[in-house]
Amino acid sequence: MSRVWRGVKLLFWLGVAGLILMAALITVVMLLPESAQRADCIIVPGCKVDGTVPSGSLQARIDCALRLYRAGYARAIIVCGGQGAGEQISEAAVMKDRLLKGGVPEQAVFVDERSLSTEQNMINAKLIMDAQGFRSAIVATSDFHAFRAKACAWRAGIAPVYTGKARYFWSGKWYSILREIPGWGKFVLTGLNLIEP
C-alpha cells in the first residue's frame, strides 16, 4: 500500500510541477514583443462582455486592433465572438461597434458571431478570409493569449500569421494566465481529434 501511496504522491507533485512550469512558460511568452507585420487583415478573438460593454481585456484587444489598423498594418479587421452567458449581445457586435466609433469604415469590418472558443474564432475567421481573398493575418489579442491564438490560427490554415499584443493589467490577470493551461490542453486534444474545437 505504501508503494501505491508513494506513486500517487509522485504523480500529484509531478502534476503540480507541470502546472507551475506551464504557467511560467505562458508568463515568459507573454512578455515577448509582438510580431506584427503588414498583413491582409487583423483578427480579434472574442472575450468577455459585461452586458453590452466590453470587459477591460476585450477593450484592450479592440485598442490593439485600432492601433495596428491606424498604423497601416492591414486594411481589414475580422472580429470573432458569439454571445456568451450573461452577455446581452455578441462579443463580435460589441467589437464592431467600438471599431466603427474608432473611425474604421464599416466595409473594413467583417463579423463572425458564431464562435465560442479560440479555435472556432480562427476557423471562422479563415472562412471569411477565403471569401475575401485574404491570406495573411495579425491576431490582435491579450498578451497571455497571443501564443495559443497564433497556434490556433496556424492550425486553421492561416499563414503567415503574426501577433499584436494587447497589454492590460488587472487584479485577476493571474486567473486568465492559469486558464491558458486547460486551453492548451484543449488545443492538444482537438489536434488529436479527441474533442471538437
Residue, then its C-alpha position, 0 to 999 in steps of 0.5 A: m500500500s505504501r508503494v501505491w501511496r508513494g506513486v500517487k504522491l509522485l504523480f500529484w507533485l509531478g502534476v503540480a510541477g507541470l502546472i507551475l512550469m506551464a504557467a511560467l512558460i505562458t508568463v515568459v511568452m507573454l512578455l515577448p514583443e509582438s510580431a506584427q507585420r503588414a498583413d491582409c487583415i487583423i483578427v480579434p478573438g472574442c472575450k468577455v462582455d459585461g452586458t453590452v460593454p466590453s470587459g477591460s481585456l476585450q477593450a484592450r484587444i479592440d485598442c490593439a486592433l485600432r492601433l495596428y489598423r491606424a498604423g497601416y498594418a492591414r486594411a481589414i479587421i475580422v472580429c470573432g465572438g458569439q454571445g456568451a452567458g450573461e452577455q446581452i449581445s455578441e462579443a463580435a457586435v460589441m467589437k464592431d461597434r467600438l471599431l466603427k466609433g474608432g473611425v474604421p469604415e464599416q466595409a473594413v469590418f467583417v463579423d463572425e458571431r458564431s464562435l465560442s472558443t479560440e479555435q472556432n474564432m480562427i476557423n471562422a475567421k479563415l472562412i471569411m478570409d477565403a471569401q475575401g481573398f485574404r491570406s495573411a493575418i495579425v491576431a490582435t489579442s491579450d498578451f497571455h493569449a497571443f501564443r495559443a491564438k497564433a497556434c490556433a490560427w496556424r492550425a486553421g490554415i492561416a499563414p503567415v500569421y503574426t501577433g499584436k499584443a494587447r497589454y492590460f493589467w488587472s487584479g485577476k490577470w493571474y486567473s486568465i494566465l492559469r486558464e491558458i493551461p486547460g486551453w492548451g490542453k484543449f488545443v492538444l486534444t482537438g489536434l488529436n481529434l479527441i474533442e471538437p474545437 
